[in-house]
Amino acid sequence: MVMRGYSFAPAQDFPTAAHRRHGASDEQRLRMLSAREMTVLILLAKGMGNKQIGAQLSLSEKTVSTYKHRLKLKLNITSLVELIDFARRYHLL
């Protein structure tokens, strides 16, 4: 099904490659984050690992990893270092 262009995830949850390349500002990308994604971003920026974040938010490490992946997609970021830099640039600490 995916090869035919169908998706199993809601389209509004993940920006398209074109959206990431053409015009979405950092502020617009920040507004796309859910409250939980924002919380995970802040905790990552504070230096917490998946296990610590999971314990604090009552989530599994795998779920925290999924949130990290979604953050990277939504913010058009490729590494944890960039993710932390993004959070610090916008004073999310």
C-alpha positions in Angstrom: 0.0 0.0 0.0 2.8 2.5 0.8 4.2 2.0 -2.7 0.9 3.2 -4.1 1.1 6.4 -2.2 -1.0 5.5 0.8 0.1 6.3 4.3 -0.7 4.8 7.6 0.2 7.9 9.6 -1.9 11.1 9.6 -0.3 13.5 7.1 -0.6 16.5 9.4 1.7 14.8 11.9 4.7 14.7 9.6 5.7 17.6 7.3 6.4 16.6 3.7 9.9 16.9 2.3 8.7 19.8 0.2 7.3 21.6 3.3 10.6 21.2 5.1 12.6 22.5 2.1 10.3 25.3 1.1 9.5 28.0 3.6 8.6 26.6 7.0 10.4 28.8 9.5 11.8 27.4 12.8 8.9 29.2 14.6 6.4 27.4 12.4 8.0 24.1 13.0 8.0 24.7 16.7 4.2 25.4 16.6 3.8 22.0 14.9 5.0 20.2 18.0 2.6 18.6 20.4 2.8 19.4 24.1 4.5 16.0 24.8 7.0 16.5 22.0 7.9 19.9 23.4 8.3 18.3 26.9 10.6 15.7 25.4 12.6 18.3 23.5 13.1 20.4 26.7 14.2 17.3 28.7 16.6 16.3 25.9 18.1 19.8 25.9 18.6 19.6 29.6 20.9 16.6 29.0 18.5 13.8 30.0 18.7 10.4 28.2 15.8 8.2 27.0 15.8 6.2 30.2 15.6 9.3 32.4 12.9 10.9 30.3 10.9 7.7 30.2 11.1 7.4 34.0 10.0 11.0 34.5 7.1 10.9 32.0 6.1 7.3 32.7 7.0 6.3 29.1 9.1 3.4 27.8 12.5 4.2 26.4 11.2 3.1 22.9 8.4 5.7 23.1 10.9 8.4 24.0 13.0 7.3 21.0 9.9 7.6 18.8 9.3 11.1 20.1 12.9 12.0 19.3 12.5 10.6 15.8 9.3 12.7 15.3 11.0 15.8 16.6 13.8 15.4 14.1 11.3 15.0 11.3 9.2 17.9 12.2 12.1 20.2 12.9 14.1 19.0 9.8 17.0 18.1 12.0 19.3 15.1 11.6 21.1 14.7 14.9 20.6 14.9 18.6 23.3 17.6 18.8 21.3 19.8 16.3 18.1 19.0 18.3 19.7 20.3 21.5 21.1 23.3 19.7 17.7 24.1 18.3 16.1 24.0 21.8 18.8 26.2 23.3 18.5 28.7 20.4 14.9 29.1 21.2 15.5 29.3 25.0 13.4 26.2 25.8 15.5 25.4 28.8 
